[in-house]
Each structure stands twice: as structure tokens, then as C-alpha cells.
Amino acid sequence: MTRLHYFLTLLFVVMVTAFANWLLNAIEQKTVEETTALRHEPDYFVDHLKAAVFNADGSLHYRLAARRLDHYPDDNTLQLAAPVLRMFSKDQPPWIMVAEEGVVYDNGLRIHLNGKVDITQPGDARTAMQLLTRDLRIDTQRNYAETDAAVKLTRGYHQTTAVGMRASLDLGRLELLADTRGRYEVSHP
């Protein structure tokens, strides 16, 4: 064999080795990127969140507070610890919702309050309202809330229980869906 033949063989082996190394690195890099993209890990957090959202006319739509907010970029959700949501409307007292945890979807258009949820609407001894339930789904654009869980409604001296609820918050209208039972006191000292 001639020197030229050895040189060409060596050059071929070096080129194949370089190509194989490049290909292996490209595959590993893509695998790392895919694995990172699939992880459900927060990219930022906020402690002691306080936020306000306004309507197009400048009126206050809702306030959201939470002990902690974590943003997850893979599904663009916000996880909330101990959220407090106050929803406002022109003709109703505000609705105040306190939950164990929550998730904000679609840039605040949908909020799910998970675990125990305590909903109050201030008023006097006769008109103040409290709802106790679990796992409340809220559409902030329509001022609508719903749950499939048990609901306990207390208003004044009256109590009503049911399973499932739909609520039009801006109208103050509640629809109890099933197994509705009530206790109404007609006279109270």
C-alpha cells in the first residue's frame, strides 16, 4: 500500500468518527430539550401575591391574593397556594372566595379553586350569605361559577344543602342541582 492510500484511509476514518460524534451530540441535545420541555416545573414564583384585574371601562373586576404563585410554562398555568378571590359586580356586593389551593388557566379567564372553598357575600344579618363547597370552577369572563360537590348555603337563619351548584355571580343567582334540602326559621328572637 502506498502512503496516499494510508492517508486517504486515515482521512476517511477521521471523517466518519467526526460525523458520528456530531450525530451523537445532536441526538443527545434533542433528547435533553424534549425531556426539559415535558417537565412540569415552575419557571418563576411570587410570594404574597396581590393582583387586581379591571374591566374595559376601568371598573374593578376581581382581586386575587395568594400566599404563593408558581408559573408552569409547559401548560401556562399558575398554581396558587391559599388563594383569596374577590369578584365585583355593579349591582351585587362582592363575592369573596377562599380556598386551600387554586389553578389559573387561560391568562385568568378560568380559575379553579381546589379543596375546601368558603364563599361569602357580605350583608346584614338577614342578607349575608355563606357557601361551603369543594372544587369550584370559575369563568371570570362570564362571572360564572360551578361545582359538582356538596354545597351548604347559609343565608341569615336559613340553611340549604345540595349536591352541585351553578352560580351567575353578577346577578346573584344560584342554581342548586340535586338532593336539595333546606331548613328555614320563620321566627327568630
trRosetta pair geometry for C-beta under 8 A, 3 or more apart (Angstrom, degrees):
i j d omega theta_ij theta_ji phi_ij phi_ji
1 5 4.6 -112 -170 78 97 139
1 6 6.1 108 132 -48 121 87
2 5 4.8 103 56 3 73 100
2 6 7.3 -137 101 0 42 86
3 6 5.7 -54 -150 38 37 111
3 7 6.1 38 152 -21 68 108
4 7 5.6 -55 -146 38 30 113
4 8 6.3 28 156 -17 66 107
5 8 5.9 -55 -145 38 28 108
5 9 6.3 29 155 -19 63 108
6 9 5.8 -57 -146 38 29 111
6 10 6.2 29 156 -18 65 109
7 10 5.8 -55 -146 38 28 111
7 11 6.2 30 154 -20 63 108
8 11 5.5 -51 -143 37 31 114
8 12 6.3 35 154 -22 63 105
9 12 5.7 -53 -149 34 30 113
9 13 6.5 29 153 -17 64 106
10 13 5.8 -54 -147 36 31 111
10 14 6.3 31 154 -18 65 107
11 14 5.8 -55 -147 37 30 111
11 15 6.3 29 155 -18 64 108
12 15 5.8 -57 -147 38 29 110
12 16 6.3 27 156 -17 65 107
13 16 5.9 -54 -145 38 30 109
13 17 6.2 30 155 -19 64 109
14 17 5.7 -56 -146 39 29 112
14 18 6.2 30 155 -19 65 108
15 18 5.7 -53 -144 37 30 111
15 19 6.3 29 156 -18 64 107
16 19 5.8 -55 -146 39 30 111
16 20 6.2 30 155 -19 64 108
17 20 5.8 -54 -144 37 29 111
17 21 6.3 30 155 -19 63 107
18 21 5.7 -55 -147 37 29 112
18 22 6.3 30 153 -18 64 106
19 22 5.7 -54 -147 37 31 112
19 23 6.2 31 154 -19 65 108
20 23 5.7 -54 -145 38 30 112
20 24 6.2 31 156 -20 64 107
21 24 5.8 -53 -145 36 29 111
21 25 6.4 27 156 -16 63 107
22 25 5.9 -58 -150 38 29 110
22 26 6.3 29 154 -20 65 108
23 26 5.7 -54 -146 35 30 112
23 27 6.4 28 156 -17 64 106
24 27 5.9 -55 -148 36 30 109
24 28 6.3 28 155 -16 65 108
25 28 5.8 -56 -144 39 31 110
25 29 6.1 33 157 -21 66 107
26 29 5.8 -53 -145 35 28 111
26 30 6.4 27 156 -17 62 107
27 30 5.9 -56 -149 37 30 109
27 31 6.4 31 153 -20 64 107
28 31 5.6 -55 -148 36 32 113
28 32 6.4 32 155 -19 65 105
29 32 5.8 -54 -150 35 31 111
29 33 6.4 30 153 -17 64 106
30 33 5.7 -54 -147 38 33 111
30 34 6.3 31 155 -17 66 106
31 34 5.8 -55 -145 38 30 109
31 35 6.2 30 156 -18 64 108
32 35 5.8 -55 -145 38 29 111
32 36 6.2 28 156 -18 64 108
33 36 5.8 -56 -146 38 29 110
33 37 6.2 29 156 -21 64 109
34 37 5.7 -55 -144 36 30 112
34 38 6.5 24 158 -17 63 109
35 38 6.1 -63 -150 36 29 107
35 39 6.9 40 153 -36 62 100
36 39 5.9 -46 -155 13 35 116
37 74 6.8 126 173 -111 54 97
38 74 7.0 73 -152 -130 20 139
39 74 6.8 -167 81 -52 43 141
40 72 5.7 3 -165 -154 75 133
40 74 5.5 -97 -100 42 61 142
40 75 7.4 0 -119 3 99 109
41 72 7.2 145 77 -128 19 84
41 74 8.0 80 30 -15 55 117
42 45 5.7 48 147 -60 148 92
42 70 4.0 -82 -95 -174 145 102
42 71 5.8 103 -151 62 88 48
42 72 5.7 -68 -93 -79 59 64
42 79 7.5 -97 -81 31 117 116
43 71 5.9 -54 52 93 81 99
43 72 7.5 123 1 -126 82 25
43 73 4.9 32 -10 -25 134 117
44 70 7.8 172 93 -150 41 50
44 71 5.1 12 58 38 81 118
45 68 6.3 -7 -176 -173 113 98
45 69 6.3 162 -158 86 61 57
45 70 4.8 -19 -103 -100 94 67
45 71 7.2 -157 -80 11 43 75
46 49 4.8 81 109 -80 119 96
46 68 7.1 161 83 -156 51 51
46 69 4.4 4 51 52 97 107
47 67 7.3 -26 -156 160 68 56
47 68 5.5 -21 -110 -104 59 80
48 67 6.8 -15 -82 -150 49 39
48 68 7.8 2 -28 -76 38 52
49 64 7.0 -22 127 118 115 88
49 65 6.1 166 95 -152 72 43
49 66 4.5 11 50 49 117 86
49 67 7.8 3 21 57 84 11
49 68 7.2 106 -10 -142 104 12
49 69 4.6 60 -50 -19 147 120
49 80 7.5 -91 46 -128 145 96
50 63 7.4 -11 -167 -175 75 102
50 64 7.8 165 -150 89 33 52
50 65 5.0 2 -103 -106 69 90
51 63 7.0 163 87 -157 49 57
51 64 4.9 -9 61 60 99 93
51 65 7.6 178 23 -76 63 46
52 60 6.3 -58 -169 -136 113 99
52 62 7.6 -176 -150 98 52 41
52 63 5.1 -22 -102 -104 74 79
52 64 7.9 -178 -80 21 30 67
53 60 7.9 97 78 -163 47 60
53 61 4.8 -56 105 65 89 113
53 62 5.2 8 50 56 107 77
53 63 7.7 -170 19 -80 71 33
53 64 7.4 37 -10 -4 106 105
53 108 6.2 166 -90 166 152 151
53 140 7.4 25 91 168 156 145
54 58 5.8 -13 174 -150 131 31
54 59 6.6 151 -160 77 83 30
54 60 6.0 -57 -108 -104 72 39
54 61 5.8 145 -142 -2 15 95
55 58 6.9 -37 72 32 76 19
55 59 4.8 0 37 60 118 83
55 60 7.6 12 0 70 88 7
55 61 4.8 129 -50 -64 77 104
59 88 7.4 -137 151 110 98 125
59 90 7.3 -7 174 -76 164 90
60 63 7.1 -7 -177 -44 120 90
60 88 5.0 44 102 43 94 154
61 87 7.4 -28 156 -146 60 70
61 88 6.4 -166 -165 54 14 93
61 140 7.1 78 150 175 121 106
62 85 6.2 -4 -178 -172 125 87
62 86 6.1 163 -157 85 70 54
62 87 4.6 -23 -101 -103 107 62
62 88 6.4 -175 -83 12 48 79
62 140 6.2 -91 5 -142 145 118
63 85 7.5 163 84 -154 54 42
63 86 4.5 5 51 52 97 107
63 88 7.9 58 -6 -21 86 109
64 80 7.8 -91 175 -113 115 150
64 83 6.5 -26 -165 -159 90 107
64 84 7.5 153 -156 80 43 54
64 85 5.5 -5 -107 -107 77 74
64 86 7.9 -154 -69 26 38 68
64 104 7.8 44 -161 -81 164 134
64 108 8.0 -134 -16 -129 151 109
64 111 7.7 -154 -107 -111 133 152
65 83 7.0 145 82 -156 49 55
65 84 4.6 -8 61 56 99 102
66 69 5.4 102 76 -59 135 84
66 80 4.1 -108 -119 -158 152 100
66 81 5.9 112 174 58 103 53
66 82 6.1 138 -155 78 65 64
66 83 4.4 -25 -93 -96 100 69
66 84 7.2 -177 -74 17 50 66
66 102 7.2 -120 -101 45 129 113
67 81 4.6 -66 65 100 103 100
67 82 4.2 48 -6 51 114 119
68 80 7.4 158 84 -155 53 43
68 81 4.2 22 48 32 92 121
68 82 7.8 70 20 34 72 91
69 78 5.4 -14 -165 -174 104 107
69 79 7.1 147 -158 75 48 51
69 80 5.7 -13 -102 -101 73 69
69 81 7.8 -136 -63 17 35 77
70 78 7.1 152 74 -159 43 54
70 79 4.5 -11 57 55 98 103
71 76 7.9 -14 -170 -147 91 44
71 77 7.7 170 -150 89 50 40
71 78 5.6 -24 -97 -102 67 74
72 75 5.8 10 108 46 113 82
72 76 7.2 -110 87 -50 69 9
72 77 5.1 0 50 57 109 83
72 78 7.7 -169 16 -81 77 26
72 79 6.7 60 -20 -17 112 104
73 76 6.5 19 -147 -78 37 59
76 107 7.8 -25 152 -55 119 72
77 103 5.5 -12 -177 -169 124 101
77 104 6.5 152 -165 71 67 56
77 105 5.9 -22 -113 -92 91 66
78 103 6.9 148 76 -160 54 49
78 104 3.9 -2 54 47 108 110
79 101 7.2 -13 -177 -176 84 110
79 102 7.7 154 -163 86 43 48
79 103 5.9 -19 -105 -103 57 76
80 83 4.0 36 138 -60 139 115
80 101 6.1 153 86 -167 67 59
80 102 3.9 -9 57 62 121 92
80 103 6.9 -155 14 -70 87 27
80 104 6.7 77 -31 -21 115 96
81 101 5.9 -25 -112 -111 44 85
82 98 7.9 -9 -171 -168 69 85
82 99 7.6 180 -143 85 30 55
82 100 6.9 -37 -89 -159 55 31
82 101 7.2 -18 -39 -82 35 51
83 97 7.9 4 114 107 96 91
83 98 7.6 -177 97 -143 54 43
83 99 5.5 3 59 52 90 98
83 101 7.1 73 0 -161 97 24
83 102 4.1 -29 11 13 146 134
83 111 7.9 -152 144 -177 162 124
83 113 6.4 -126 72 -115 123 93
84 96 7.0 -10 -173 -171 93 87
84 97 7.1 160 -157 83 45 52
84 98 5.2 -5 -108 -102 80 77
85 95 8.0 -3 111 106 89 90
85 96 7.6 159 85 -156 50 40
85 97 4.4 -11 60 60 97 105
85 99 7.9 15 4 3 103 107
85 102 7.6 121 -37 -100 119 169
85 111 6.5 136 -95 124 154 158
85 113 6.9 -115 7 -71 131 128
85 138 7.2 -164 132 17 165 172
86 94 5.2 10 -174 170 94 134
86 95 7.2 162 -153 80 47 50
86 96 5.3 -8 -104 -104 81 72
86 97 7.6 -172 -74 22 36 70
87 94 6.4 157 75 -160 42 78
87 95 4.6 -6 54 54 98 102
87 97 7.4 28 -4 -2 101 112
87 138 7.8 -155 -60 -162 143 138
87 140 7.4 -151 -113 -129 118 82
87 143 6.5 144 171 -134 134 89
87 169 5.5 9 108 151 142 153
88 94 5.0 -33 -93 -103 68 96
89 92 4.7 33 66 38 114 100
89 94 7.9 153 17 -102 65 50
89 143 6.3 68 -78 -141 122 156
89 169 6.5 167 -30 125 133 84
89 170 3.9 163 -120 -127 148 75
90 170 7.7 33 27 -159 74 101
91 170 7.2 74 45 174 96 73
91 171 7.9 13 77 -114 125 39
91 172 7.8 -105 107 -13 96 114
92 95 7.5 10 125 -38 126 88
92 121 7.3 -50 168 -152 105 130
92 169 7.2 -157 75 160 158 64
92 170 6.4 -172 11 -156 128 35
92 171 7.5 81 -48 131 133 3
92 172 4.8 170 -109 -56 130 106
93 121 5.3 121 84 -179 110 87
93 122 5.1 -128 167 61 145 78
93 123 6.1 -154 3 -64 159 82
94 121 7.2 -171 91 -132 40 70
94 122 7.2 28 54 18 78 102
95 119 6.2 -11 -175 -168 99 101
95 120 7.6 156 -159 79 53 39
95 121 5.5 -31 -103 -85 64 93
95 169 5.3 -77 -10 -151 150 118
96 119 7.1 153 80 -156 50 49
96 120 4.9 -17 61 61 102 88
96 121 7.3 167 16 -82 78 40
96 122 7.6 51 -2 -30 122 89
97 113 5.9 -118 152 -59 124 167
97 117 6.1 -10 -167 -170 97 103
97 118 7.3 156 -153 80 47 48
97 119 4.9 -9 -101 -103 80 81
97 136 6.8 -113 -157 76 138 155
97 138 7.7 -169 36 -61 172 145
97 145 8.0 -178 -82 -116 150 156
98 117 7.2 154 78 -155 46 53
98 118 4.7 -14 59 59 99 98
98 119 7.9 -172 22 -75 64 38
99 102 5.4 98 76 -57 137 100
99 113 3.7 -170 -50 -173 158 104
99 114 6.4 101 167 49 132 38
99 115 5.9 127 -180 65 88 91
99 116 6.8 171 -143 88 61 50
99 117 4.6 -14 -95 -102 95 78
99 118 7.6 -176 -74 21 48 65
99 136 7.2 -134 -83 33 133 108
100 114 6.6 -73 67 97 94 68
100 115 3.2 -37 39 86 129 151
100 116 5.6 82 -29 41 109 76
101 113 7.8 155 90 -160 39 52
101 114 5.0 -26 79 65 88 103
101 115 5.7 82 26 4 82 123
102 111 6.1 6 179 -179 124 94
102 112 6.1 168 -156 88 71 54
102 113 4.7 -28 -99 -106 106 55
102 114 6.1 169 -93 12 41 80
103 111 7.3 167 84 -155 47 52
103 112 4.8 2 52 53 93 104
103 114 6.9 43 -5 -19 94 120
104 107 7.9 5 149 -163 106 8
104 108 5.7 -10 -171 -90 119 52
104 110 7.5 145 -162 87 47 56
104 111 5.3 -16 -106 -106 69 82
105 109 7.0 -64 97 63 74 79
105 110 4.2 -18 65 73 106 107
105 111 7.3 -170 23 -79 74 33
105 112 7.2 45 -9 -8 111 98
106 109 3.9 -51 106 44 118 111
106 110 5.2 67 32 16 115 95
108 111 7.1 0 -151 -57 51 100
108 140 6.1 -43 152 43 77 155
109 139 7.0 -7 159 -155 74 66
109 140 5.8 -141 -152 48 31 98
109 141 5.3 2 -149 -29 90 112
110 137 7.1 -16 -167 -171 100 87
110 138 6.9 151 -158 82 51 58
110 139 6.0 -21 -102 -104 76 58
110 140 7.1 -148 -77 4 23 87
111 137 7.9 158 86 -158 47 43
111 138 4.5 -13 63 61 90 112
111 140 6.3 62 -1 -42 106 110
112 135 7.2 -12 -175 -162 99 66
112 136 7.2 164 -158 86 52 49
112 137 5.3 -16 -107 -106 81 68
112 138 7.3 -174 -82 20 31 76
113 117 4.8 92 118 -103 124 124
113 135 7.4 175 90 -137 60 20
113 136 4.5 2 55 56 104 98
113 138 6.9 47 -9 -12 99 114
114 134 7.8 20 -167 -180 43 76
114 135 5.6 20 -126 -104 58 69
115 134 6.5 -84 158 -144 19 89
115 135 7.3 99 -3 -60 19 66
116 132 7.4 -20 -166 -166 92 88
116 134 5.9 -45 -97 -98 38 81
117 131 7.9 -8 112 109 94 93
117 132 7.4 155 84 -156 58 43
117 133 5.2 -21 64 73 104 76
117 134 6.1 152 9 -110 92 23
117 135 7.3 -138 -14 5 123 21
117 136 4.7 30 -49 -8 179 120
117 147 7.6 -159 45 -79 142 148
118 130 7.1 -22 -170 -164 84 98
118 131 7.7 154 -161 81 38 56
118 132 5.9 -9 -108 -106 67 74
119 130 7.0 146 83 -160 56 47
119 131 4.0 -8 61 58 110 102
119 132 7.7 -161 25 -70 75 30
119 133 7.2 1 2 22 113 102
119 136 7.4 108 -54 -80 125 164
119 145 8.0 148 -106 119 153 164
120 128 7.3 -8 -169 -178 96 93
120 129 6.8 159 -155 89 50 59
120 130 5.0 -13 -102 -103 80 75
120 131 7.7 -163 -71 23 37 67
121 128 6.9 177 88 -155 64 51
121 129 4.4 13 47 52 103 103
121 130 8.0 -155 23 -69 64 39
121 172 7.6 111 -157 -125 167 99
122 128 5.9 -30 -158 -118 34 94
123 126 7.3 -86 131 74 116 57
123 127 3.4 -103 158 97 146 94
123 128 4.0 -163 56 -67 84 55
123 129 6.8 48 16 -8 126 73
124 127 5.4 57 44 29 75 95
124 128 6.5 -145 71 -28 21 91
125 128 6.7 -27 -117 14 17 111
125 156 6.4 72 140 -126 62 74
126 156 4.4 14 -145 -99 43 122
127 155 7.2 -18 -155 -170 28 98
127 156 6.9 29 -44 -56 23 98
128 155 7.1 179 88 -142 44 59
128 156 7.2 128 49 -64 70 51
129 153 7.0 -21 -165 -166 99 88
129 154 7.1 155 -155 84 50 54
129 155 4.6 -10 -104 -98 82 93
130 153 7.5 158 85 -154 51 43
130 154 4.7 -4 58 57 97 100
130 155 7.7 -176 25 -71 59 52
131 151 6.1 -24 -164 -164 100 99
131 152 7.1 150 -156 77 48 50
131 153 5.3 -11 -103 -101 79 72
131 154 7.9 -171 -74 23 36 66
131 165 7.5 -175 -161 133 139 177
131 174 7.9 -177 -85 -117 139 147
132 151 7.2 147 75 -158 51 48
132 152 4.5 -7 53 55 101 103
133 136 6.1 94 92 -65 120 101
133 147 5.0 123 156 76 141 168
133 149 5.2 131 -176 85 90 111
133 150 6.6 -170 -128 90 72 49
133 151 4.6 -12 -86 -103 113 72
133 152 7.4 -178 -63 21 65 64
133 165 6.7 -99 -90 21 157 132
134 147 6.8 138 73 -164 49 136
134 149 4.0 -125 56 175 91 175
134 150 7.3 42 14 47 101 72
135 147 5.8 127 88 -138 72 102
135 148 7.3 -30 94 43 121 80
135 149 5.4 119 45 -25 100 130
136 145 5.6 0 -179 -173 109 112
136 146 7.4 152 -156 76 65 28
136 147 4.9 -53 -100 -67 61 113
137 145 6.8 157 82 -155 47 59
137 146 5.4 -21 62 63 97 79
137 147 6.8 155 13 -80 76 57
138 144 7.2 157 -156 87 52 50
138 145 4.7 -16 -102 -101 77 88
139 142 4.5 13 111 39 119 103
139 143 7.6 -44 91 16 77 14
139 144 4.4 3 51 59 107 99
139 145 7.5 -159 22 -73 66 42
140 143 7.1 26 -161 -77 36 47
143 168 6.7 58 107 -170 92 59
143 169 4.3 -120 169 59 92 100
143 170 4.1 63 108 -25 159 102
144 166 7.4 -17 -169 -171 96 85
144 167 6.9 155 -158 83 50 58
144 168 6.0 -21 -104 -106 76 56
144 169 6.8 -149 -80 2 22 91
145 165 7.7 3 111 111 89 102
145 166 7.7 159 87 -158 50 41
145 167 4.5 -9 60 58 92 109
145 169 6.1 66 -3 -48 105 112
146 164 7.8 0 -173 -168 88 76
146 165 6.4 -171 -143 94 53 60
146 166 4.8 -5 -103 -106 100 66
146 167 6.9 -175 -74 18 52 72
147 151 6.7 134 74 -69 125 107
147 164 6.6 -163 97 -134 63 42
147 165 5.4 19 47 45 89 90
148 163 7.6 7 170 166 53 83
148 164 5.2 -9 -137 -100 43 89
149 163 7.3 -101 152 -151 23 69
149 164 7.5 128 42 -75 25 45
150 161 6.9 -7 -174 -172 97 98
150 162 7.4 165 -153 91 56 38
150 163 5.4 -38 -96 -103 59 71
151 161 6.8 162 86 -155 57 51
151 162 5.0 -11 57 63 104 83
151 163 7.1 165 12 -103 82 18
151 164 7.2 -85 -9 57 117 16
151 165 4.6 70 -57 -36 159 129
151 176 6.5 -140 69 -123 136 97
152 159 6.9 -15 -172 -166 88 100
152 160 7.6 160 -157 85 44 47
152 161 5.2 -14 -104 -103 69 84
153 159 6.9 151 83 -158 57 49
153 160 4.4 -10 60 61 108 94
153 161 7.4 -172 21 -79 73 34
153 162 7.5 13 -3 12 111 102
153 174 7.1 132 -105 131 149 165
153 176 7.4 -101 -10 -77 138 128
154 158 7.2 162 -152 86 49 52
154 159 5.2 -14 -101 -103 76 79
155 158 5.3 -15 67 63 79 101
155 160 8.0 1 13 8 100 104
157 184 7.9 90 101 -160 84 47
157 185 4.3 -63 129 51 123 123
157 188 4.9 -178 -49 -67 166 152
158 182 6.8 -1 -178 -172 100 105
158 183 6.8 175 -155 89 57 57
158 184 4.7 3 -120 -114 105 70
158 185 6.7 -148 -77 22 61 73
159 182 6.8 168 93 -152 51 59
159 183 4.8 8 57 51 94 100
160 176 6.7 -112 142 -59 125 162
160 180 6.5 -5 -177 -166 105 90
160 181 7.0 167 -154 87 59 43
160 182 4.2 -17 -103 -101 84 90
160 183 7.7 -165 -73 23 46 59
161 179 7.6 -41 118 122 87 92
161 180 7.3 168 88 -146 48 44
161 181 5.2 -6 57 58 92 92
161 182 7.7 -177 20 -79 59 45
162 165 6.6 110 87 -70 122 90
162 176 3.6 158 -20 -172 176 117
162 177 6.5 130 157 41 121 56
162 178 6.5 130 -175 66 88 41
162 179 6.0 145 -147 81 53 69
162 180 4.2 -4 -97 -96 106 73
162 181 7.4 173 -72 19 59 60
163 177 6.5 -76 95 74 61 95
163 178 4.6 -37 67 75 98 97
163 179 4.7 43 7 43 106 117
164 176 7.1 116 87 -170 67 51
164 177 3.2 -43 99 46 119 134
164 178 5.5 53 32 18 119 92
165 174 6.2 -25 -163 -166 109 97
165 175 6.7 147 -159 79 56 55
165 176 5.7 -23 -102 -107 81 56
165 177 6.4 -133 -69 -9 29 95
166 174 7.5 150 82 -160 49 48
166 175 4.4 -5 58 56 95 109
166 177 6.9 87 -9 -61 89 105
167 173 7.0 163 -154 89 54 54
167 174 5.0 -12 -105 -107 88 71
167 175 7.3 -161 -73 22 44 69
168 171 4.3 9 114 38 117 110
168 172 7.5 -26 91 32 79 20
168 173 4.4 13 49 55 106 102
169 172 7.4 30 -169 -74 32 39
176 180 4.7 102 116 -97 131 119
185 188 5.3 71 126 -64 127 102
